[in-house]
Amino acid sequence: MASNWHYQVMRHDDDLGVWYGVHEYYNLPSGPGWTMTPLLTGESVEELKEILKMIEQDIYKHGVKDYE
C-alpha cells in the first residue's frame, strides 16, 4: 500500500473540553498517522466550515502577498 494523505477533521476531548481540529492524516503501510498540531481548530465542525469559507473569501479578496 502506497503512502498517501488527506485533510481530516478529528474530534479532541481533553482538559480544554471537546473541540475539533483539521489535521494532515496519513495512511502509511504501518498504519494511520496524523500531525500532532492541527492546521485549524474550532469548537464545532460547523465553525470549521465557516472559517474555511472565510479563508477562501479572503484569498479571493486579498490575493497573495510576498513573505519577507
Summary of the structure (lengths in Angstrom):
residues: 68
radius of gyration: 15.0
end to end distance: 39.9
largest distance: 42.3
contacts: 135
relative contact order: 0.17
helix: 26%
strand: 44%
